[in-house]
Structure formats: structure tokens, C-alpha cells
Amino acid sequence: HPHHNQYIIAPQALTPGDEIMTSMEELKIKTGNCMPLKHIPLGQDVCCVEMEPGKGAQLGRAAGTYLTMLDKQMKEGYALVRQQSGEKRFVPLDSLCTVGAVSNPLHKIRKLGKAGRKRHLGRRPHVRGVAMNPVDHPMGGGEGRSSGGRPSCSPTGVIAKGFKTRKKNKPAPFVHETRKAAQTALKLAKKGK
């Protein structure tokens, strides 16, 4: 349709007027082009990666993020990609991805400057549990100003600092190396130098 706009998550270095293409066939490796992972060379940074073909992008969508293509032969029909957290996971070779990293890498260091800008983003005030009544929060109540009397927790009582919430036996068949394992290996490699 000539008047139908289609929006994409903008990759870095893409400027107005640049021509980009989406295809299931092999395209030129150019920032903004979208094609299946099987056509991406090893070591190339990509973003907006589908976890299942046709489902839409789920990985590498936040500002400044990207995934790196590591391998295409380790598991049949799957590509091995590394996320910025260090986690390595298998993604189907037919999944679409966009060449390059997502733009606006400085997004995480911006300063909003005032409460109003936070409100414009739709975020309401964040009230401390210690400032509430016991009926509202596990850390509420007490005579005068109190410290809460227990480790920091959510309104439902889930401990906030250091408490692991992921189920130990939850399967993760497509995760080749977890974020934690990758970061531990990196620390050991740095110590070895």
C-alpha cells in the first residue's frame, strides 16, 4: 500500500533516505538489511533476532544492543549467538535478524532531570515500603522512623537482594552457556593474564 508506513527498530548508522531490504534470500551485508541467520557471516553483529521463525524479533531490541554470530554447524538447523550479557544460545537458522546494532547506545546514561519527565513516561511515584503501614507492606509500621526490621523485600515478601527466583529445574534447551557461566569464565581468563 503506497500510504502504509512500516516502522522498524532503527539500527546504528542508519540515516534518512537509506534503502534497506528484507528478504528470505541472501542480501548484501549492510546495516539495516534483514535476512535469515543462515546468510549471516560468523563474527557479524546483528539485532532484532527472532527466537522462532515468523514470530517477530525478541532478542537484541533494546537501545544499543546486539548479538554476535558465533557458529552455524554446532547444532543442526541452529545458529549459536552470543548476547551482550555473555549468554550463548541456539536460534533457528531460518529466524530473521537485522544487520548491525540497535541505535542510541547512550540511552542508558541519560538523566531525566526532574520528576515530571518520569511522569511523562507513564511512571508513577515510587513509595518506600518503610514509609507505609503494616497493612500495605511487610516493612511498614513501627513507632517513629524505623529501618523496616527485616531484609529488603517486595510488597508480597519476596527478598530483594541476592534471592534467586528462577526455578532450578526449569528447562532451557536452547541456552548453550548461561550468563553466569560466561561471566565466571571471563573473570578466570582475566586472572590468568
C-alpha positions in Angstrom: 0.0 0.0 0.0 1.6 3.3 -1.0 0.4 5.3 2.1 1.2 2.5 4.6 4.1 3.2 6.9 6.1 0.4 8.3 8.3 1.1 11.3 11.5 -0.8 12.4 13.8 -0.6 15.4 16.5 1.8 14.0 20.0 0.2 13.7 23.1 2.3 14.3 24.4 4.4 11.5 21.1 4.3 9.5 20.2 7.7 8.1 17.1 9.1 6.5 17.0 8.1 2.8 19.0 4.9 3.2 17.5 1.9 1.3 17.1 -1.2 3.3 15.7 -4.6 2.3 14.0 -7.6 4.0 14.3 -11.0 2.2 14.4 -14.7 2.9 17.2 -14.8 0.3 20.8 -13.7 0.8 21.3 -9.9 0.8 24.3 -7.6 0.9 25.7 -7.4 4.5 24.7 -3.8 5.0 23.3 -2.1 8.2 19.5 -2.3 8.3 19.1 -5.3 5.9 17.0 -8.1 7.3 17.5 -11.7 6.4 17.7 -15.2 8.0 20.6 -16.1 10.3 21.8 -18.7 7.8 23.0 -15.9 5.5 24.9 -14.0 8.2 28.8 -14.5 8.3 30.5 -15.6 11.6 31.5 -12.7 13.8 28.9 -10.3 12.4 26.8 -8.2 14.9 23.0 -8.5 14.4 20.0 -7.2 16.3 16.2 -7.8 16.4 16.6 -11.6 16.2 13.6 -13.9 16.1 13.6 -16.8 18.6 11.2 -18.7 16.3 10.9 -18.1 12.6 7.9 -15.8 11.8 7.3 -14.9 15.5 8.9 -11.5 15.3 12.0 -10.1 16.9 12.5 -10.9 20.6 16.3 -10.7 21.1 18.5 -7.6 20.8 15.8 -5.0 20.7 16.9 -2.5 23.4 18.8 0.7 22.7 22.5 -0.1 21.8 22.2 -3.9 22.0 23.4 -6.5 19.5 24.1 -10.2 19.3 27.2 -11.8 17.7 27.1 -14.7 15.3 29.4 -17.5 16.6 28.6 -20.7 14.8 26.3 -22.4 12.3 27.4 -26.0 12.4 27.4 -27.0 16.1 23.7 -28.0 16.2 21.9 -28.9 13.0 19.4 -26.2 11.9 20.5 -23.8 14.6 22.9 -20.9 14.9 24.9 -20.1 18.0 24.7 -16.4 19.0 26.2 -14.6 22.0 24.3 -11.9 23.8 25.9 -8.9 25.4 25.3 -10.5 28.9 27.7 -13.3 27.8 24.9 -15.9 27.4 25.2 -18.1 24.4 22.1 -19.6 22.9 20.9 -21.5 19.9 18.5 -19.8 17.5 16.9 -21.4 14.4 18.9 -20.6 11.2 15.6 -19.6 9.4 15.0 -16.8 12.0 15.1 -13.3 10.7 17.6 -10.8 12.0 18.7 -7.2 11.2 22.4 -6.5 10.3 24.1 -4.1 12.8 23.4 -2.9 16.4 20.4 -1.0 17.7 20.9 2.8 17.7 21.0 5.1 20.6 23.7 3.3 22.7 23.8 6.3 25.2 20.2 5.8 26.2 21.2 4.1 29.5 23.3 7.1 30.7 20.7 9.8 30.1 19.5 11.9 33.0 15.7 12.6 33.2 16.5 15.7 35.3 13.1 16.1 37.0 10.2 14.1 38.3 7.9 15.5 35.6 9.9 13.8 32.8 9.5 10.5 34.6 5.7 11.1 34.8 5.6 11.9 31.1 7.0 8.3 30.6 4.0 7.0 32.5 5.8 6.1 35.7 4.1 6.9 38.9 5.8 7.8 42.2 7.8 5.0 43.9 6.9 4.9 47.6 9.2 3.1 50.0 7.8 0.2 51.9 9.2 1.6 55.2 7.0 4.7 54.7 3.8 2.6 54.6 1.5 1.0 57.1 1.8 -2.7 58.1 -1.4 -3.5 56.2 0.3 -2.2 52.9 3.8 -3.7 53.1 5.8 -6.2 55.2 8.3 -3.4 56.1 5.6 -0.9 57.1 4.7 0.4 60.5 6.7 0.9 63.7 6.9 3.8 66.1 8.7 6.8 64.6 11.2 6.3 61.8 12.1 2.6 61.7 14.5 0.7 59.4 11.9 -2.0 58.5 13.4 -4.6 60.8 14.0 -7.3 58.1 15.8 -7.7 54.8 14.5 -5.6 51.9 11.6 -7.2 50.3 8.7 -6.6 47.8 5.1 -6.0 49.0 4.5 -9.8 48.6 7.5 -10.6 50.8 10.0 -11.7 48.1 13.5 -10.8 49.3 15.0 -8.1 47.0 18.8 -8.6 47.4 20.5 -11.8 46.4 17.5 -14.1 46.4 17.3 -16.3 43.3 13.8 -16.6 41.9 14.5 -18.8 38.8 13.3 -22.4 39.2 16.4 -24.8 39.4 14.8 -27.5 37.3 13.3 -25.2 34.7 14.5 -26.5 31.3 16.5 -24.2 29.0 17.2 -26.4 26.0 18.5 -23.6 23.7 20.9 -22.0 26.2 24.4 -23.3 25.4 26.2 -21.2 28.1 24.5 -19.2 30.8 25.2 -15.6 31.6 26.7 -16.6 34.9 29.0 -19.3 33.5 30.2 -16.9 30.8 31.0 -14.1 33.3 32.8 -16.6 35.6 34.9 -17.8 32.6 35.7 -14.2 31.8 36.9 -13.4 35.3 39.1 -16.5 35.3 40.6 -15.5 32.0 41.4 -12.0 33.3 43.1 -13.5 36.5 45.2 -15.8 34.3 46.7 -12.8 32.4 
